[in-house]
Amino acid sequence: MRQVNVLIVDDHPLVRSGLHELIKNEPDLEVCCEAASLEEAVQCLGHCSPDVAIVDISLPDGSGLDLIKRLRLRNPDTRILVLSMHDETLLAKRALRAGALGYINKEEAAINIMAAIRQILKGKTWVSQRMTEYLLRMGAASAPESLDSPVECLSNRELEVFELIGRGLSTSEIAGKLHLSIKTIETHRAKIKKKLNIDSGGELTRRAMQWSFERQ
């Protein structure tokens, strides 16, 4: 039986350890490399040719969505599964457009991670039933979200910050979750306000919370 090489990219040691434990119990799967950042993941590709890459969205030195594009360019046969703390409706479409075959929320990972890996190894897409229903409801099952949407103009990292603002998190709390400095988050907030034509922090919070509510 040929071993399937798996690359794990997540900045949380406990998450990497948990995934490693789950994968090593599968006789045909083997973790070939672990990385805590985008740069480490790129270095892994120098001595590991993964069949599957499990990629977190929020990395300390960039977005996992950017890593997906780099992986696809360097290893086009690698099947990519996104593992994220962010709600599927926020970034799943961007992940799939970038080249991932699946998107799974960290809260569901322990239950569904092996099923998701098996699914993408067959070349099929993995998203939750909730996400499938959302795409159908939004009429976007086969078409990307309109680029005319103001929020669509946000970068991947800005969208992460906007979503966390919508959850009611403070600047320091967002910095902690994304492993970035408070100053960096404040810079992202300023860019979001400019792109969405928002004048105040209060208005930014209101818009983000309204946007988050409408996606439920």
C-alpha positions in Angstrom: 0.0 0.0 0.0 1.5 3.3 -1.1 1.9 5.8 1.8 0.0 9.1 1.3 2.2 12.0 2.5 0.5 14.6 4.5 1.8 18.1 5.2 0.3 19.9 8.3 0.5 23.7 8.4 -0.8 25.3 11.6 0.7 27.7 14.1 -0.7 26.0 17.2 1.5 23.1 18.4 -1.5 21.4 20.1 -3.5 21.4 16.8 -0.5 20.0 14.9 0.0 17.3 17.6 -3.7 16.4 17.5 -3.8 16.1 13.7 -0.6 14.0 13.8 -2.1 11.6 16.3 -5.2 11.1 14.2 -3.2 10.6 10.9 -0.7 8.2 12.3 -3.5 5.8 13.2 -4.3 5.4 9.5 -2.1 2.7 8.0 -1.9 4.4 4.5 -1.3 8.0 5.8 2.0 9.5 7.0 2.8 13.0 8.1 5.8 14.0 6.1 6.3 17.5 7.5 4.8 20.0 10.0 5.0 23.8 9.7 4.0 26.6 12.0 4.1 29.4 9.3 3.8 30.1 5.6 7.6 30.3 5.3 8.2 27.0 7.1 5.6 25.3 4.8 7.5 26.5 1.8 10.7 25.1 3.3 8.9 21.7 3.8 8.4 21.5 0.1 12.2 21.3 -0.3 12.2 17.8 1.2 8.6 16.7 1.2 6.2 16.1 -1.7 2.8 16.0 0.0 -0.2 14.3 -1.5 -2.4 16.2 1.0 -1.8 19.5 2.7 -3.9 20.6 5.7 -3.6 24.3 5.9 -4.7 26.8 8.5 -6.0 30.1 7.2 -4.5 32.3 9.9 -0.7 32.1 9.9 1.7 34.5 11.6 3.5 35.5 8.5 0.6 35.6 5.9 -2.7 34.1 4.9 -3.2 30.4 4.3 -5.0 31.4 1.2 -1.8 32.8 -0.2 0.0 29.6 0.8 -2.6 27.6 -1.1 -1.8 29.5 -4.3 1.9 28.8 -3.8 1.3 25.1 -3.1 -0.8 24.9 -6.3 2.0 26.5 -8.4 4.7 24.3 -7.0 2.9 21.0 -6.4 -0.3 21.1 -8.6 -1.1 17.5 -7.7 -1.3 18.2 -3.9 -4.9 18.0 -2.6 -5.4 20.9 -0.1 -7.8 20.9 2.8 -8.3 24.2 4.8 -8.6 23.9 8.5 -9.9 27.2 10.1 -11.4 28.8 13.1 -13.3 31.1 10.7 -16.9 30.3 9.7 -17.1 28.5 6.4 -19.4 31.2 4.9 -16.6 33.7 5.4 -13.7 32.2 3.5 -14.7 28.8 2.1 -15.4 30.2 -1.4 -12.1 32.1 -1.5 -10.3 28.9 -0.4 -11.9 26.9 -3.1 -11.2 29.5 -5.7 -7.6 29.6 -4.6 -7.3 25.9 -5.3 -8.3 24.0 -2.1 -10.6 21.0 -2.4 -12.1 21.2 1.1 -12.8 23.5 4.0 -13.4 22.3 7.6 -14.0 24.3 10.8 -11.6 23.5 13.6 -14.6 22.8 15.9 -15.5 19.9 13.6 -12.0 18.7 12.8 -11.7 15.8 15.3 -15.0 14.3 14.0 -14.7 14.9 10.3 -11.0 15.4 9.4 -10.4 11.8 8.2 -13.6 11.8 6.1 -12.5 15.1 4.6 -9.1 13.8 3.7 -10.5 10.7 2.1 -12.9 12.8 0.1 -10.3 15.1 -1.3 -8.0 12.2 -2.1 -10.7 11.1 -4.5 -10.6 14.5 -6.1 -13.9 15.5 -4.7 -14.8 18.6 -2.7 -15.5 18.6 1.0 -17.6 21.3 2.7 -20.2 20.8 5.4 -23.9 20.3 4.7 -24.5 23.8 6.1 -22.0 25.3 3.7 -23.6 23.5 0.7 -27.0 24.8 1.7 -25.6 28.3 2.1 -24.1 28.2 -1.4 -27.4 27.0 -2.9 -29.4 29.6 -0.9 -27.1 32.4 -2.1 -27.3 31.1 -5.7 -23.5 30.8 -5.7 -22.9 27.0 -6.0 -21.1 27.4 -9.4 -20.3 31.1 -9.5 -18.0 33.3 -7.3 -19.5 36.0 -5.2 -20.0 39.2 -7.1 -16.9 41.4 -7.1 -19.2 44.3 -6.8 -19.7 43.5 -3.2 -17.9 46.1 -1.1 -16.6 43.4 1.3 -15.2 41.5 -1.6 -12.6 44.2 -2.1 -11.0 43.4 1.2 -7.8 41.4 1.3 -7.8 37.9 2.9 -6.3 39.2 6.1 -8.6 42.3 6.2 -11.6 39.9 5.8 -10.4 37.9 8.7 -10.2 41.0 10.8 -13.5 42.3 9.6 -15.2 38.9 10.6 -13.7 39.0 14.1 -14.8 42.6 14.5 -18.3 41.3 13.6 -18.0 38.8 16.4 -17.5 41.6 18.9 -13.8 41.1 19.5 -11.6 44.0 20.6 -8.5 45.0 18.8 -6.3 43.3 21.4 -8.4 40.1 21.2 -8.1 40.0 17.4 -4.4 40.5 17.7 -4.2 37.5 20.0 -6.3 35.3 17.8 -4.3 36.1 14.7 -0.9 36.2 16.4 -0.3 39.7 15.2 0.6 43.0 16.9 -2.1 45.4 18.0 -0.5 48.0 15.7 -0.9 45.7 12.8 -4.6 45.1 13.6 -5.1 48.9 13.9 -3.5 49.3 10.4 -5.9 46.7 9.0 -8.9 48.4 10.6 -7.8 51.7 9.0 -7.6 50.0 5.6 -11.0 48.4 6.0 -12.6 51.7 6.9 -11.0 53.4 3.9 -12.1 50.6 1.5 -15.7 50.5 2.9 -15.9 54.3 3.1 -16.4 54.2 6.9 -15.6 57.2 9.0 -15.5 55.9 12.6 -14.6 52.8 14.7 -18.2 52.6 15.9 -19.6 52.5 12.4 -17.0 49.9 11.5 -18.2 47.7 14.3 -21.8 48.2 13.4 -21.2 47.3 9.8 -19.2 44.2 10.6 -21.8 42.9 13.1 -24.6 43.6 10.6 -22.6 41.7 7.9 -22.0 38.8 10.2 -25.6 38.6 11.2 -26.8 38.6 7.6 -24.6 35.6 6.9 -26.1 33.4 9.6 
